[in-house]
Amino acid sequence: MWPKILKYLALDVLAAAAALCVFSYFHHVRMLWNLGGGHGSEVVDVVQKPPQTELPETEQPETEQVVAPEPDYGQFGERFAEQFAASEDEYISTPDEYKSRDVHVTLTRSTRDVEGRPIKYYIYDIYVRNIENLFCAYSMTERKLFTDWLEDVPTAVAAVSGDYCGNANSAYVVVRNGMVLRKSDTIRYDLCVLGWDGRMTIMDADEYSYDKLIQLSPYQAWCFGPILVKDGKAMTYFNHRRDIAGWNPRVAIGCVEPGHYVFLLVDGGAGGNNGMKLGMTAKILKELGCQNAYNLDGGASAHGSFNGQILRNGHPGSGTPRAIFDIVCVGETE
C-alpha cells in the first residue's frame, strides 16, 4: 500500500511543479518580454499593410531600345518627388530644415498675439516617402521622460508627445505602428486614425465602431482629442475634457493630404505666455491647409524636438518634466 501512496504523491508533486513553471513563465518571463518589447501588453491584432496597387501591364512594341528601370519612388515619392533629396549631395540638415531621400521636414517658429497674449508656437511641415517614416515609440505600462524616449529612437528627426496611451480611462483604443494594443466597441472621446494608405480619418463617439476602425486599415490610432479640423472645416464646438478647454500648451497633428502632414507645438507655461485655446489652434491648422487635424496630449505633457534640438520639455521652471507614455516621430527607417 505504501508504494502506491508514494507513487500518487510523487505524481502530485510533479503536477504542482509543472503548474508553478507555467505560472512563472506567464507571470515573469512573458511579462519581461512585453516590457522589453516596448508594448507592455499583449497585441490584440496586427493590421497588415495592404499591397500597393500595381498598374496593369500593356503590350509594348518590339524594339531593341534599352529602357531604364523606373526609380523606386516609394509610397508617396512620385507625388512629392521635388520634396526629397535625389542624391546624398542634396542632403540638408539645419536647425530649421531636414531633407533626405525619405523625409523632408521644415520647422517654422512663429509668434501670434491672441487676446493681448504673445503666443509662441512651432510648425513642422512634414513630407514622408512612406507611411513608415511616421512612426511611434510607446509603452502601455511605463512612463518615461521625453528625452529618454528620444534616446530610444535616434533616427527620429521630429518628435512630439502622443496621446498618453497607457491611460486606459481615456485611451480606449490604441493602435501603434500597425498593432492594435487596446480595443473597444465604444469610445468616449474623439478618435484619430492614420491608415496604412496615409489617409487621416477623424471619428467622434457616435461615428465609431471597432469594425469601422479595422476597415480603415489603421496604422496609428490616437484616442485623446478633440477634433480640431474635419473635412477641411475648423471646429468651433469641441468634445473635450474640462481640464484642456482653456489656455494650454498644446500638441496637434494634421493631414494636408496623404504623405503631407503637420505637427503643431504650442509653447506656454508660467508667466504671460499660457498656451492657446482650442479654437485658435484649430484656426491655425486650417490656415496651414490641414483637411483633418487632431489635438494630442498637452499642458505639462506638451513636448517637442527637431533635429537634435529640444523645443519644449514641459513647463519651463516647473522642476522635473512630466513623464509620458508615448511620442509621435518622423524620421528615417532602418
HELIX and SHEET records of a PDB file:
HELIX    1   1 TRP A    2  SER A   24  1                                  23    
HELIX    2   2 TYR A   25  VAL A   29  3                                   5    
HELIX    3   3 ARG A   30  GLY A   37  1                                   8    
HELIX    4   4 ALA A   81  GLN A   83  5                                   3    
HELIX    5   5 GLU A   88  GLU A   90  5                                   3    
HELIX    6   6 ILE A  131  ASN A  133  5                                   3    
HELIX    7   7 PHE A  146  ASP A  152  1                                   7    
HELIX    8   8 TYR A  210  GLN A  215  1                                   6    
HELIX    9   9 ARG A  242  ILE A  244  5                                   3    
HELIX   10  10 LEU A  278  GLU A  287  1                                  10    
HELIX   11  11 GLY A  299  SER A  301  5                                   3    
SHEET    1   A 3 ASP A  45  VAL A  46  0                                        
SHEET    2   A 3 MET A 179  ARG A 182 -1                                        
SHEET    3   A 3 VAL A 174  ARG A 176 -1                                        
SHEET    1   B 9 ILE A  92  SER A  93  0                                        
SHEET    2   B 9 GLU A  97  LYS A  99 -1                                        
SHEET    3   B 9 VAL A 103  VAL A 114 -1                                        
SHEET    4   B 9 ARG A 117  VAL A 128 -1                                        
SHEET    5   B 9 HIS A 260  VAL A 266 -1                                        
SHEET    6   B 9 ARG A 250  GLU A 257 -1                                        
SHEET    7   B 9 ASN A 292  ASN A 295 -1                                        
SHEET    8   B 9 ILE A 227  LYS A 230 -1                                        
SHEET    9   B 9 LYS A 233  ALA A 234 -1                                        
SHEET    1   C 5 LEU A 134  TYR A 138  0                                        
SHEET    2   C 5 ASP A 326  GLY A 331 -1                                        
SHEET    3   C 5 ALA A 156  SER A 161 -1                                        
SHEET    4   C 5 HIS A 303  PHE A 306 -1                                        
SHEET    5   C 5 GLN A 309  ASN A 313 -1                                        
SHEET    1   D 3 MET A 200  MET A 203  0                                        
SHEET    2   D 3 LEU A 191  GLY A 195 -1                                        
SHEET    3   D 3 PRO A 218  TRP A 222 -1                                        
END                                                                             
